[in-house]
């Protein structure tokens, strides 16, 4: 992608690429971003773009449904002040279970560990204490996501016209359907045995707004797995990268600990307001995400009708468009010392430029497209930011982190197609 970015910087309007899974996509020059981001959904569709990329009709890897988006925007995000003590309590319990403290150095498989921690915390907020602490539900909530992407890869080996037939026989999709059926049964059993469910959880918010959803365990399972897929994998990957970066750059540990202790003392604990005041941690999180993005490209869309850009370039119907996001974070002309990890880069920018909101971890802008942009920006990013900060702060206060003996750098990222993982 570095060569593609260089071509785009030199003025090429767009570059056509073929991904490892055989799909053709067009990477659009960033100078057209303001044009394409404002096009209506019936011209340039995020739903169809994601569905094309993942074979979502069969893998169920799709954009969050309107029901899920409504619950997140109207209840989850406004409810963060009330949820802060729950996040803190569940983080303590999950960390004690997954990472028991020891006086001796202990080797840890980072991603599986943080995946289990994030799954427990997220499940508590989504389905409540009883089901959320059920080990099998926690496993399902992250297994479903992994299996969905395996199903996507499997079905995409087949031509589109064969998929309606072969999807019934693919073991990856059959396993996905089995996990879904198991989620239905767990939800049903929880409803029968837990008649006094906690009020402040996603399940009840959805039920109040969508009674038809509450009357169907199949619909409940579908939305719960869909939201978990969006929330758990991405937050776990971000937290894993943060731990790797803390181990690789230990000079940041003490300044971050000092900030955490000062803020918690002032705020009286893990409140939403306290999380907002962790500006150095926020900067470290954003730097880590810029250097380890979940994907090299962003803003995936499918053209549902042809349209023409301002320079006269015609985009035919059916084109899959993306924007190069990752390489902008590493561009020396855009960021000073962009080729070096600078954990407090965005802290300084917020202070020096008097732009307290622009450079936050959860900020969405033309220059920082990790969360999407505009009406399709990720609605759950505020919950994710608070969840990650809560866990990271507790890790910094309770654990020492180091690379394995003999290692001099953090593990390299794994890149497949345009996707990045730790």
N, C-alpha and C positions, 0 to 999 in steps of 0.2 A: 504493500500500500504506500510505502514511502515514495516509490517512483510515480505512482498515480498522483500523489499530493504535489510532487514537484511539477508535473505537467499542468495541473490545475492552477498552481501558483503562477506559472508562466503564461497564463491566459487561455489555456484550452478550455472551452465551454463545458465539456463533459468527457468522461472516459468510460468506455464500455469494458466490463470485466466479466470473466467466467469464474465462478466460485468453484471450490473443490467438489461440491456436490452437483456440479454441472449446470447451475442456473446462470443465466445471463442477466446482469444488472448494469445500471448506468449510474456512475458517481458524478454528481452535478457540482460545478464550481460554486463555492460558497457565496460568490457575489450575487447569485440568483436566489439566495435563500429567502430574502424578504418577499420575493415574488411567489415562490412556490408554497411558502408556509401559509399564505393567505388564500390560496385556492380552495374552493368549496369541496366538501367530501365527495360530491358527485362528479368531480373532475379528477381529484387526486385523493385516493382513499387509503388511510392507514389500516383499516380493517382488512381490505383486500390485499394490501401489501404484506401484512403479517401472515395472513392466511395462505398466501402464495408461498412465502418463504418457509413455512412450517408444515404445509399440508394440513392446516388446522381443522378441516372438516373431519379428519380421521385421527389426528394426534391430540386434538383439543388444546393445542398451544395457540391461543388466540388472544386478541386484545381484550381487556377487562370489559365485561358486559355492562350495560347501563345500570343494572341493578347494583352490581358491585361498586361501580363508580359513585353512584348516589349515596350509598352507605358510607363510603370513605370520606367523601366531600362534606356531607351534611352531619355526620355523627362522629366518625373516627378522628378526623383532624380537629374539630372544635372540642372534642372530649379529651384531648391530650393532657390538659391540666389535671383532670380527674384520674386519668390512667397512669400518671407518673408513679404513684406509690405501688401500683400493681406491677408495672414494668420492673421497678426496683426489687420488689419482693420475689418476683418470679426469676429475675436474673440471679439473685442470691441463691435460690434453690437450684437452678440449673447449673450454675458454676460449681456449687458444692457437689453435685452429682457427677458432672462430667470431668471436672478438674479439681479433685480433692487436693488440698494443700499438703506439701511435704517439705521437710528440711533438706532433702536431697534433690539434685537436678533430675528431672523426669522428662523423657522424650515424649512428645505429643504429636499425633497426626492432626494438623491444624484444621483443615477443612471439615473432616467428619466431626470433630469436636465442636466447632462453632456452629455447624449445621444443626446439631442436636440441641445446642443452647438456644439458638434463634427459633427453632421449631417449637420448643416448649413455651417460650415467652409469647410468641405470636399466637399459638394455639390457645393460651389462657385468655387472651383478649378476644379472639374470634369465637370460641365455643364455650368458654367458662372454665372454672377451676377443675371440676370433676372430669369432664371429657378431655380438657386441655392437658391434664397431667397423666392421662392414660398413655402409657408407653407406645401402645399400638397405634393410637391416633397420631401421636407425634411422628412415628415412623411413616405412616401413610401420608401425612401432610408433606413430607419431603420426598418420599419414594415416588409419589404420583408425579411430581415435577420431573424427576430424573427419567422415569419411565415414559412420560409424555414426549420428551425430547428423543429418546430412543425410538419411540414409535414414529416420530416425525422423520428421523433418518431412514428408518426401514421402509416406510411407504414411499419416500421420495426416490427410492431406487427403481420404482416402477413408473412407466409412462402415465400421464394423467388419465387417459381414457381407460386404463386397466385398473386404476385404484378402486373404483366402486365395487369391483369383483374381488380383487385379491386382499383387500383390507380385512376381510372376515377370517382369513386363514393365517395372517401374520402373527407369530407368537408374541411379538412386542405389543401389538395392539390388543391381543387377547388378554395379556397380562394387565395392560392398562385398564381394560374393562373390568377385570376381576378386582383390581384395587378400588375402582369406583363403586362396585357393588358392595365391597366390604365397608367403605365409608358410609354408604346408605344404611347398612345394618347397625353400625356403631352410633350413628345419629338417632336412629329409631330406638335403640336400646337406652340411650341416654335420656331421651324424652320420656320414656316410660318410667325409668327409675329415678329421674331427677326432676320432680314436679316443681321444686322451688329453686329454679335456675337463677343465677345472678342476673340482675337487671342490666348492668352496664357492660354488655358484650355485643359483639357484632350480630350474633344470631337474633337477639331481641330487637336490635335496631332495624334489621331487615324485616322481621316479622311485623313490626308496627307499620312499616311503609308498604309492604308487599304481602298482604294476607295470603294470596294465592301461592306465593313462595313457601310460606310457613306450613301450608297444608300438604306439601309434597316433599317427602324425604329425598326423592330423586333430585328435585330442583335444589334443595338445600345442599346436598352433596356436591352437585355440579358447581354452585357458586362458591362453596367453601374451598373446594379443591382449586378452583380457578384463582381465587384471591390468594390462597396459600402459595400457588405456583408463582404468582407475581411478587409476593412478599418475601418468602423464605430464601429462595435460591440467591437472589440478588443481594440481599442484606448479608447473608452468610459469606458470599464471595467477597464483599467489601470488607467485612470484619477480618476474614482470613488475610487479605492483603495488608490490612492495618497491622496485624500481628507480625507478619513478615517484615514490614517496614520498620516497626519498632525494634525488632531484633537486629536489623541491618544498620539502623541509625540510632544507636543507644543514647546518643547525646541529647535526644529529645525527651527521654523518659523523665528526668528530674524536673525540667521546666513544666511538663504536662502535669506531673504529680503536684507540683506546687500550685498550679492554677486550680486543679480539682479541689485540693484541700481548702484553698482560700474561698472558692465559690460555694462549696458545700457548707462551710462554716457560716458564711454570710446568709445563705438561703435557708439553712436549717435542714438540709437533706436533698434528696434527689427529686426536685420539683421541675416542672417544665421551664420555669424561669431560670433555674440553675443551669439547665442544659443550654439555654440560649446564651448564657454568659461565658460558656466555655469556648472563647473565641480562638485560642491557640489550638485547642483540640479540633475545633471545626476546620481550621486551616490545614492541620495535619491530615484530617480525613479527606479534604478536597484534593490536596496534593497527591495523596495516595491513589485516589480515584482517577485523577488526571493521568497519572503514570501507569495505572493498571485498569483501564476502562473495561467494561464487560464486552465491548465490541469496538472494532476499528471504525465502523461506520454507524450512522444513526439516521433517523428520519426516513425510515423505509416506507415507501408509498407505491401504489399501483395506479397508473393513469387509466381512468375509466373512459376517458375521451381524449382525443388529441388536443394539444394546445401549443401556443407559440410563446417562447421567451422573448424578452425585450430586445435581444440582439438578433432576432429573426430565426433562431434555432427552433425547429419543430419537434415536439415530443409526441410520437405516435401513441395511439391507444394500446394498452397492454404493457407499456414499458414499466419496469420496476426501477424506481429512482431511490437513490440514497445520497447522503452528504458525508464527506470525510470529516469525522469529528475528532478522532484520537490524535492525528498528526498535528492538528492546530495547537494542542497542548504542549507539543515538543518543538514548536517553531521558535527559533531564537529571535526572530523579528517581532514576535508577538509577546513573548515572555522572556525577561532577563534570565540568563543561565537556565534556560528551559531544559538543557541536557543534564542538569544536576538536580537531585532531590533537594527541595527546599521546603521543609515542613511548615515554616511560618510565612511563606510567600504571600498567601492570601490574607493572613492576619495583618501584615504590613500594608497591603493594598487597601484594606478596609480602614486602617488608621490614617494612612498618608493621604488618600484621596477623599476622605470623608464620605465614603460610600458604604455604610454599615450593612446594607442588605445585598448589594450587588454580588459580592464575592463569597457568600455563604455556601456551605456544602449543599444545601437544598435549593439554591438559586437556579433559575432557568433563564437563559438568555441566548441571543444569537451566537455568543462566543463560548457558551458552555451548554452543550446540547445533550449531556448525559441523561437528563430527565425528560427529554422532549421539549416541546415549545408550544406556547399558545394554548388553545382549547384542548389539545391532546397531551399536555404535560402530565407526567405521572402524578395522580392524585394522592398516592400513598407515600410520597417522598418525605413528608413531615413526620409521619409515624416512624418511617425507617430511620430518619436522622436521629430522632430521640431514642429509639431502641438501640441503635449502634452506639451512641454516646454513653448510654447507661451501662451497657456491657463493657465497653472499652474503659470507662472510668473505673469500674470495679476491678477489672483485670489489672490496670496500672497500680491501683492501691493495694492489691492483695498478692500480686505475683511478680516475680522477676522473669524477664524474657531474654533469651539469647539464642543465637544460631547454634546448630549442632557443632560439636567439637571438630575443629579442622575446617569448618566452612568459613568462607570469607565474604560471601554475598548471599542474598536471599534467593530462593528458587526462581528459576526462569518461568515466565508465563507460557502457557500452552495456547497456540493459536491454530484454530481450524476454521477455514473459510474466513469470515470476518469476525468470528467469535473468539473471545479471550477468556481463559480460565487459569486458576492458580495450580 
